[in-house]
Amino acid sequence: MSAILECHGLTKRYGRVHALDGADLVLEPGRIVGLLGPNGSGKTTLIKLANGLLTPSAGTLTIDGDAPGRATRAKVAYLPDADYLPDWMSLRDLTGLFRDFYADFDPAKAREMFAALGLDEAERLKALSKGNREKTQLVLTMSRAARLYLLDEPIGGVDPAARDYILRTIIGNYSENGTVLLSTHLIADIESVLDEVVFLKQGQVLLHENADALREEKGKSVDAIFREVFAC
Amino acid sequence: MSWTFTGDRPIYTQLVERLQMRIVTGAYPPGARLKSVRDLAAEAAVNPNTMQRALAELEDTGLVYTQRTAGRFVTEDEERIAALRERLGREKVRRFLAEMRELGYRRAEAAALMETEEEET
């Protein structure tokens, strides 16, 4: 099967700072991949490049063979690390907005998840707590049948009980051949759902391996390995 | 029975153990249809590919089988399940005896102690 995301020598400079510095990464379809790294290692920059929100300073990045653009946006479901939806809209309005925007959006799925999480569709986004806003954004993102899901810190602000539901939501809803790339530093909470882990360090891919193989080889959790590799 | 995992061993071997346990205890009775890989994965909060790998291993050992259109089932071969139960039992006894040896108990002493210990109800 051909790669869903492919980067070669991917570099992004901000002035003299290298947010990404020659990153090489190939992701296959049908995987859940953890994008792990300390603050400032380039996680969000990589995800933004994949969405075409930034352009590379050097190197290449392709989604399903194409450079990020109009065609790839239809295949990529993106959850940014910040609020981005108009907050005066109700959850019902937002569901309509997503349906209009994305051909692969399933409103019934979104409604079902809102109900399971106890979110009232008549509520406006701005009336919700931070955690519930995050849940709303995640529900909308996961209700698409995308080829690639890019989730930037999807569980950072939600309580542990909802975290479990959200992980199950991710597992249960990504489309059959879809790949999920999720960035986080809450590794212990998510490591059991990962196929593969990618460690980013100072803008480069330090390690890209099967999560179970890594645990077997080192006899340690991914979380423990992360703490060793990135010990301050 | 909950699905909790320790981080220091591959998730898939831990899944194999949990699934074997469910079959041995009858939580998944002989001939029962298993949920889909994805539903099982969601229930255990593990990756579907990892669950798939664990189920494939159970299939290799004949504990579950796949019927092309209908899904995956627990074996109806109760002898096979009984054999697994005995194997798991032996492993536990071996571990128990090893720990008792560490405490300085000989085999007969360990057995005697076990006889006098009231059973938990």
Interface residues (C-beta under 8 A of the other chain):
Chain A: G30 R31 I32 D164 L167 R168 I171 G172 A188 E191 S192 V193 L194 D195 A211 D212 A213 R215 E216 G219 K220 S221 V222 D223 A224
Chain B: F5 T6 G7 D8 R9 P10 I11 Y12 R38 D39 A41 A42 E43 A44 A45 V46 N47 P48 N49 T50
